[in-house]
Amino acid sequence: MILYLHGFRSSPRSMKGRLLAERMAALGRADEYIAPQLPASPKLAMEQACALVAHVPADELCIIGSSLGGYYATWMAERLGCRAVLLNPAVTPLRDLDKHVGVTTMYHSDEPFEFKREYIDELRAFAVPAITRPERYFLLAATGDEVLDYRTMVAHYAGARQHVIQGSDHGISEFADYVDEVLAFARVHGAA
C-alpha cells in the first residue's frame, strides 16, 4: 500500500501525485494507492492519514511524502515502523511556515484556505529529531530546490538511501524519471 502525502498548499493533483497514481494504475495496482487532500491543520492531517492506513501492516506500507508531506511521512514512519520515501522533505517547517500564517490559496486551484498560527504549534508534535532506522528511508533531494536546503535533508536522513539530484527544483520537475525508483523502494513489484 502506498500513502502519498502532498506538501503545503499542494494536493493529490500535483504532478508527483498524478504521476504516482498513473504508474500504480499502469501496474494494475491503483487500489493500493491512497492520496488524500490533507487539511491545513497538521493535527487533523495526521489523524486523517493515520486512519486511512490503520488496517495496513507496517511491512506492507510505504508513505511517500513531498515537502511538508515528507515531514509528516517521517513522523508516521517512526510511529508505525513502515518505509518512507521523502521528496524534498521539510525538516524544520516550524521556521519555514511561520511566514505563511494567514489566508492563502491552493496551488492547483484558486481555493482559499487559512493557515492558522496554532498550526505552527501543532507541527511541533510531529517533529522527529533523528530517524531511528535509516534503512527504512529513501531521500530524493534536489540541489536546486529553491524553497528548502537540500543539505539539511541530507544531514537529517544520514544513513538512509539517498539520491541527490544535481539541479532540478522544489517540485522535482523531472519526477517522471524517478517514479519507478521510488516505487521499487516502496516494494511495488513491476516497477523498475
N, C-alpha and C positions, 0 to 999 in steps of 0.2 A: 504494500500500500504506500502511495506517495501522498504526502500532505504538502501543498505548496502555500507558503505564506508570503504575501506580497509586501512591498515596502510602504513607507509613509506617503500618503496622497496617491497611492497606486491602487491596483485592483487585479483580480484574476484575468482581466482583459489586457494586461500588459503584454508586451512582446514575449517576454520569457514565459509567462503563464500560458499564452496561446501556443507557443512552440512546444512546451512540455505536454500540453493537452493533446495537440495534434500527433506528436510522436507516440504517446501512450495509445491513442486511438489506432494509429497505423500498426502498432504491435498487437492489436486486439485486446488491449488492457485498459480501455477507457474507464471501466468500472472500478479500477484500482487507483484512480487519481481524484483527489479532492482539492479544490481550490476555492476556499470561501472568501467572500468580501468581509474583511475584518473591520470591526467598528473602531472609531478613533480612540476609545478608552482602552489602554493596554490591559487592564484587569478584565474587561469584557471580552477583548480579543483572545486572551489566553483561556478564559472559561470556554468560549466557543470552540477554539482549536482543540483543546483537551477533550471536550465532549465528542467531537467528531471522530476521534481515534481511540476512545476509551475501550473499545472492544478489540482493538488490534494488538496482537502480541508484539513486544518490542523488537524481536528479531525479524518481524515481517514489515516493520515500519521504517520509512525514511522521510525525514522532514527536509524540504528544500526551502530555504529562506533567502529572500533578497532584501538587502539593505536593513531596514528595521525588522523585516521578517527574519533576517539572519540572527538578530539579537534574540527574537522570540524562539527561533528554532534551537538555538544553543541552550536556552533555559529548558525547553521541552526535552531535548535530547539528554540533558543531565538528569532531569526528573524521571523520564521514562526509560532511559537506558537504550534508546534506539540510535540509529545512524542519522547524520545530518550533513547536508550539502549547503554551504554558505556562499552566496553570490554577492560579492562586495558588501559584506555584512557591517552593520553599525555595531561598534564595540562600546562606544560611550555616548549613547543617544541623549542622556540627560543634558549634556552640554550642547550637543548639536541641535536638539529640537526646541530648546528654550526660545530661540528667536522665531519659532513658528506658532507660538501661542496666539490664539485668535481664530477668526473665521478665514478659511481659505477654500480652494476648490480642488476636486479630484483631477488627476492628470488626464484620465480617459473619458471624462465628461465634464460638464460645467457645474456638476452638482456640488453645492457648498456643504462644508462641514466645519464644526468647531473643534479645535484642539485646545482643550482647557488647561489652565495652569496645574490643576490637580493631577492631570495625566502624567506630568513630569514626576510627581511623587509616586504614582502607580508604577512607572517604569523601574524605579529603584528596586521594587520587589522581585524583578526578573533579572537582575544583574548576576552574571556568573564571573567572579573574579579570575578564575582559572578553570580550564576544562580538565576533567579527571581522566578521561580515556581518549587520548588523541586519535587512536586508530579508528574511532567511530566517526571522525570528521573529515570532510573534504572541503577545502577552501579554494574558491575560484576568485582571484583578486586581480584587478586591473591597475597597472601603474599610472594610467591616465585618468583614473577616477577623479572627477572634478568636484565631488561632494565630500568624499571620505578619503583618508590617507591609507593607502594600501599597506604601508609599513606597520601601522597599528594592528591591522588584521593579521599580517604575517606573524607578528610577535605574539598576539593573543592566542593564535592557533598553532603555536610552536609544537612540533612533533606530529602534527596532523598531516595527512596528504595535502599537498598544496600545488596548485597550478597558477603561477603568476603570469598574467598576460602582459606583455610589453605594449604599452599604449592603451588603446581602447578607451572606455568611458564608464561612468557610473552605471549606465543601463546595460553594459556589455553588448553593444550594438551587433556584434557578430556571434551572439549566443547560439545561433543555429549550428555553428561549428563545434560547440561543446555539449550539446544536448545528449548525445549518446554516451560521452564520457561521464556525465553527471548521472544518467540513468544506470550505467553499468555499476557505478559505485553504490547506487541505491539497490543493487541486485535485481534489476529488471532484466530478465533473460531476453535475449534477442537484440538488445541494444549493444552497439559496438561489437 
